[in-house]
């Protein structure tokens, strides 16, 4: 794969960095087995590239759908995966996340340019979990604990619906072309199903975390238009004095559900 990756011109706008590390492929496969408690029944790979990760997935899953947006790689994928239980979808895989059936696990060496888009689509999907290779600082943000420096809107959004665990970290040399930053493996396990009534939740978090160090009481008044007397009666003065970045994801969802699905405009 390294020789093949060296001959291919990566498309910068697609964020292409091809995995050339056996250790990274093995870790993803092992974490996938742990997530599925054995062989996964169905895996959806987002962005298969040259198939270096797909080759590992076929051994830890009964069935794999590998999506790839770059048509240059389709013949290579078909040859490499001939005879295996892998179907190739020649398209942008992100929109397909919304069509996944319950129980599917998503795997991706995620292009850095679409990491946020992928995380949001994953949360809103029916996927039971995911094993992702992400930019290290993104991995640290989505796994950050309440009250920490990195805890922000994306941390709260993902952790509301997924348990986040960190795997190993890898230097740029495990990819070709080499990115400028380190990467980390992240495991997501479904905690809570996404339902239509949560559609405004991300906007609610965006409003709150726009001023993450302010007290939650003031931000709730400004974002939801709820009167202070109501907030004090329902939540208590002590809670209202907490800073936004100190509030746990589960509590944030409870606030959204309790005080109003409609944001103040």
Rosetta blueprint (number, residue, H / E / L):
1 X L
2 X H
3 X H
4 X H
5 X H
6 X H
7 X H
8 X L
9 X L
10 X L
11 X L
12 X H
13 X H
14 X H
15 X L
16 X L
17 X L
18 X E
19 X E
20 X L
21 X L
22 X H
23 X H
24 X H
25 X H
26 X H
27 X H
28 X H
29 X H
30 X H
31 X H
32 X H
33 X H
34 X H
35 X H
36 X H
37 X L
38 X L
39 X L
40 X E
41 X L
42 X L
43 X E
44 X E
45 X E
46 X E
47 X L
48 X L
49 X L
50 X L
51 X L
52 X L
53 X L
54 X H
55 X H
56 X H
57 X H
58 X L
59 X L
60 X L
61 X E
62 X L
63 X L
64 X E
65 X E
66 X E
67 X E
68 X L
69 X L
70 X L
71 X H
72 X H
73 X H
74 X H
75 X H
76 X H
77 X H
78 X H
79 X H
80 X H
81 X L
82 X L
83 X L
84 X L
85 X L
86 X E
87 X E
88 X E
89 X E
90 X L
91 X L
92 X L
93 X L
94 X L
95 X H
96 X H
97 X H
98 X H
99 X H
100 X L
101 X L
102 X L
103 X L
104 X L
105 X E
106 X E
107 X E
108 X E
109 X E
110 X L
111 X L
112 X H
113 X H
114 X H
115 X H
116 X H
117 X H
118 X H
119 X H
120 X H
121 X H
122 X H
123 X H
124 X H
125 X L
126 X L
127 X L
128 X L
129 X E
130 X E
131 X E
132 X E
133 X E
134 X E
135 X E
136 X H
137 X H
138 X H
139 X H
140 X H
141 X H
142 X H
143 X L
144 X L
145 X L
146 X L
147 X L
148 X L
149 X L
150 X L
151 X L
152 X L
153 X H
154 X H
155 X H
156 X H
157 X H
158 X H
159 X H
160 X H
161 X H
162 X E
163 X E
164 X E
165 X E
166 X E
167 X E
168 X E
169 X E
170 X E
171 X L
172 X H
173 X H
174 X H
175 X E
176 X E
177 X L
178 X L
179 X L
180 X L
181 X L
182 X L
183 X E
184 X E
185 X E
186 X E
187 X E
188 X E
189 X E
190 X E
191 X L
192 X L
193 X L
194 X L
195 X L
196 X H
197 X H
198 X H
199 X L
200 X L
201 X H
202 X H
203 X H
204 X H
205 X H
206 X H
207 X H
208 X H
209 X H
210 X L
211 X L
212 X L
213 X L
214 X L
215 X E
216 X H
217 X H
218 X H
219 X H
220 X H
221 X H
222 X H
223 X H
224 X H
225 X L
226 X L
227 X L
228 X H
229 X H
230 X H
231 X H
232 X H
233 X H
234 X H
235 X H
236 X L
237 X H
238 X H
239 X H
240 X H
241 X L
242 X L
243 X E
244 X H
245 X H
246 X H
247 X L
248 X L
249 X H
250 X H
251 X H
252 X H
253 X H
254 X H
255 X H
256 X H
257 X H
258 X H
259 X H
260 X L
261 X L
262 X L
263 X L
264 X L
265 X L
